[in-house]
Amino acid sequence: MNEYLSYALVAFTSFFTLINPLGTMPVFMTMTGELTPEQRFKTARKAVLVAFFTLVAFAFSGKLLFDFFGISVNALRVVGGIIFFLMGQDMLQARLSKTKVNEDEVKSYVDDISVTPLAIPMICGPGAITNSIILMQDAQDVFMKGVLIAVMAIVLGITLLVLWSSSKVMKWLGETGNKVMMRLMGLIVMVIAVEFFFSGLTPILQNIFNVNQ
């Protein structure tokens, strides 16, 4: 039981910090500023649903992609660790998303922003996708896979609530509070990145060492 709890905790922490609802919130507010509260909720709901099904699809198709392209899980862990570290570094410096959408684009593509760029790549970015593939590979049985899907649903449910109440949350935290929260999340992401990197690098080096023996 402790194994499942530890797995769920790692999954929740990694997904929450990588998806980073509070980091997405300012851009979401900018893009939906002229919408009504009901339209804003519908936009957030669609974005979260698209992100959830995208993560699930990558989680279950990861093994097929590995076999088809000859990619190893350890190599993906190394690359994922590098991606996480760079993302964490940006978050540690309190840099918000670089996605810029001007007023004309919001009016023209109001029906599409929930898919791109909100769902992909802001909510479901490369870090979250890599994380879903790796954690699914680490799932040892069906129950553990179910735990992973449940954790993704919970994190995205929290994301929906944060986006829906974005105006109140940002007003409550303030600019300083948002930057502090992002820095804390960035630090956690960087720690996860180091763990991912060395958990992938160690077996690779061991294989090289054994071959050279």
Contacts in CASP RR format, 6 or more apart in sequence:
PFRMAT RR
TARGET T0000
AUTHOR 0000-0000-0000
METHOD contacts of the structure
MODEL  1
MNEYLSYALVAFTSFFTLINPLGTMPVFMTMTGELTPEQRFKTARKAVLV
AFFTLVAFAFSGKLLFDFFGISVNALRVVGGIIFFLMGQDMLQARLSKTK
VNEDEVKSYVDDISVTPLAIPMICGPGAITNSIILMQDAQDVFMKGVLIA
VMAIVLGITLLVLWSSSKVMKWLGETGNKVMMRLMGLIVMVIAVEFFFSG
LTPILQNIFNVNQ
4 143 0 8 1.000
4 144 0 8 1.000
4 147 0 8 1.000
7 135 0 8 1.000
7 138 0 8 1.000
7 139 0 8 1.000
7 144 0 8 1.000
7 147 0 8 1.000
7 148 0 8 1.000
8 147 0 8 1.000
8 150 0 8 1.000
8 151 0 8 1.000
10 135 0 8 1.000
11 135 0 8 1.000
11 147 0 8 1.000
11 148 0 8 1.000
11 151 0 8 1.000
11 152 0 8 1.000
12 151 0 8 1.000
12 154 0 8 1.000
12 155 0 8 1.000
13 188 0 8 1.000
13 192 0 8 1.000
14 131 0 8 1.000
14 135 0 8 1.000
14 192 0 8 1.000
15 128 0 8 1.000
15 131 0 8 1.000
15 132 0 8 1.000
15 151 0 8 1.000
15 152 0 8 1.000
15 155 0 8 1.000
16 155 0 8 1.000
16 158 0 8 1.000
16 185 0 8 1.000
17 185 0 8 1.000
17 186 0 8 1.000
17 188 0 8 1.000
17 189 0 8 1.000
17 192 0 8 1.000
18 84 0 8 1.000
18 87 0 8 1.000
18 125 0 8 1.000
18 127 0 8 1.000
18 128 0 8 1.000
18 131 0 8 1.000
18 189 0 8 1.000
19 51 0 8 1.000
19 123 0 8 1.000
19 124 0 8 1.000
19 128 0 8 1.000
19 155 0 8 1.000
19 156 0 8 1.000
19 159 0 8 1.000
20 91 0 8 1.000
20 182 0 8 1.000
20 185 0 8 1.000
21 158 0 8 1.000
21 159 0 8 1.000
21 162 0 8 1.000
21 163 0 8 1.000
22 162 0 8 1.000
22 169 0 8 1.000
22 173 0 8 1.000
22 178 0 8 1.000
22 181 0 8 1.000
22 182 0 8 1.000
22 185 0 8 1.000
23 96 0 8 1.000
23 97 0 8 1.000
23 178 0 8 1.000
23 182 0 8 1.000
24 97 0 8 1.000
24 118 0 8 1.000
24 122 0 8 1.000
24 123 0 8 1.000
24 159 0 8 1.000
24 162 0 8 1.000
24 163 0 8 1.000
25 162 0 8 1.000
25 163 0 8 1.000
25 166 0 8 1.000
25 169 0 8 1.000
25 170 0 8 1.000
25 178 0 8 1.000
26 96 0 8 1.000
26 97 0 8 1.000
26 170 0 8 1.000
26 178 0 8 1.000
27 96 0 8 1.000
27 97 0 8 1.000
27 99 0 8 1.000
27 101 0 8 1.000
27 122 0 8 1.000
28 44 0 8 1.000
28 118 0 8 1.000
28 163 0 8 1.000
28 166 0 8 1.000
29 166 0 8 1.000
29 167 0 8 1.000
29 170 0 8 1.000
30 101 0 8 1.000
31 101 0 8 1.000
31 106 0 8 1.000
31 113 0 8 1.000
31 118 0 8 1.000
32 39 0 8 1.000
32 40 0 8 1.000
32 43 0 8 1.000
32 44 0 8 1.000
32 106 0 8 1.000
32 113 0 8 1.000
33 40 0 8 1.000
33 106 0 8 1.000
34 103 0 8 1.000
34 106 0 8 1.000
34 107 0 8 1.000
35 43 0 8 1.000
35 110 0 8 1.000
39 110 0 8 1.000
40 163 0 8 1.000
40 164 0 8 1.000
41 164 0 8 1.000
42 114 0 8 1.000
43 110 0 8 1.000
43 113 0 8 1.000
43 114 0 8 1.000
43 118 0 8 1.000
44 114 0 8 1.000
44 118 0 8 1.000
44 160 0 8 1.000
44 163 0 8 1.000
44 164 0 8 1.000
45 160 0 8 1.000
46 114 0 8 1.000
46 115 0 8 1.000
46 119 0 8 1.000
47 114 0 8 1.000
47 115 0 8 1.000
47 118 0 8 1.000
47 119 0 8 1.000
47 123 0 8 1.000
47 163 0 8 1.000
48 119 0 8 1.000
48 123 0 8 1.000
48 156 0 8 1.000
48 157 0 8 1.000
48 159 0 8 1.000
48 160 0 8 1.000
48 163 0 8 1.000
49 119 0 8 1.000
50 114 0 8 1.000
50 115 0 8 1.000
50 119 0 8 1.000
50 120 0 8 1.000
50 124 0 8 1.000
51 119 0 8 1.000
51 120 0 8 1.000
51 123 0 8 1.000
51 124 0 8 1.000
51 128 0 8 1.000
51 156 0 8 1.000
51 159 0 8 1.000
52 152 0 8 1.000
52 153 0 8 1.000
52 156 0 8 1.000
54 119 0 8 1.000
54 120 0 8 1.000
54 124 0 8 1.000
54 129 0 8 1.000
55 124 0 8 1.000
55 128 0 8 1.000
55 129 0 8 1.000
55 132 0 8 1.000
55 152 0 8 1.000
55 156 0 8 1.000
56 132 0 8 1.000
56 149 0 8 1.000
56 152 0 8 1.000
58 129 0 8 1.000
58 132 0 8 1.000
58 133 0 8 1.000
59 132 0 8 1.000
59 133 0 8 1.000
59 135 0 8 1.000
59 136 0 8 1.000
59 148 0 8 1.000
59 149 0 8 1.000
59 152 0 8 1.000
60 136 0 8 1.000
62 133 0 8 1.000
62 136 0 8 1.000
62 137 0 8 1.000
63 136 0 8 1.000
63 137 0 8 1.000
65 71 0 8 1.000
65 133 0 8 1.000
66 72 0 8 1.000
66 73 0 8 1.000
66 76 0 8 1.000
73 134 0 8 1.000
73 137 0 8 1.000
73 200 0 8 1.000
74 199 0 8 1.000
74 200 0 8 1.000
74 201 0 8 1.000
74 203 0 8 1.000
74 204 0 8 1.000
75 200 0 8 1.000
75 204 0 8 1.000
76 130 0 8 1.000
76 133 0 8 1.000
76 134 0 8 1.000
77 134 0 8 1.000
77 196 0 8 1.000
77 197 0 8 1.000
77 199 0 8 1.000
77 200 0 8 1.000
77 201 0 8 1.000
78 196 0 8 1.000
78 197 0 8 1.000
78 200 0 8 1.000
78 201 0 8 1.000
78 204 0 8 1.000
79 130 0 8 1.000
80 127 0 8 1.000
80 130 0 8 1.000
80 134 0 8 1.000
80 193 0 8 1.000
80 196 0 8 1.000
80 197 0 8 1.000
81 192 0 8 1.000
81 193 0 8 1.000
81 194 0 8 1.000
81 196 0 8 1.000
81 197 0 8 1.000
82 193 0 8 1.000
82 197 0 8 1.000
83 126 0 8 1.000
83 127 0 8 1.000
83 130 0 8 1.000
83 193 0 8 1.000
84 127 0 8 1.000
84 130 0 8 1.000
84 131 0 8 1.000
84 189 0 8 1.000
84 190 0 8 1.000
84 192 0 8 1.000
84 193 0 8 1.000
84 196 0 8 1.000
85 189 0 8 1.000
85 190 0 8 1.000
85 193 0 8 1.000
85 194 0 8 1.000
85 197 0 8 1.000
87 127 0 8 1.000
87 186 0 8 1.000
87 189 0 8 1.000
87 193 0 8 1.000
88 185 0 8 1.000
88 186 0 8 1.000
88 187 0 8 1.000
88 189 0 8 1.000
88 190 0 8 1.000
88 193 0 8 1.000
89 186 0 8 1.000
89 190 0 8 1.000
91 182 0 8 1.000
91 183 0 8 1.000
91 185 0 8 1.000
91 186 0 8 1.000
91 189 0 8 1.000
92 183 0 8 1.000
92 186 0 8 1.000
92 187 0 8 1.000
92 190 0 8 1.000
93 183 0 8 1.000
94 178 0 8 1.000
94 179 0 8 1.000
94 182 0 8 1.000
94 183 0 8 1.000
96 182 0 8 1.000
97 122 0 8 1.000
99 117 0 8 1.000
99 122 0 8 1.000
101 113 0 8 1.000
101 117 0 8 1.000
106 113 0 8 1.000
123 156 0 8 1.000
123 159 0 8 1.000
132 148 0 8 1.000
132 152 0 8 1.000
134 196 0 8 1.000
135 148 0 8 1.000
136 145 0 8 1.000
136 148 0 8 1.000
139 145 0 8 1.000
139 146 0 8 1.000
139 147 0 8 1.000
139 148 0 8 1.000
162 169 0 8 1.000
170 178 0 8 1.000
173 181 0 8 1.000
END
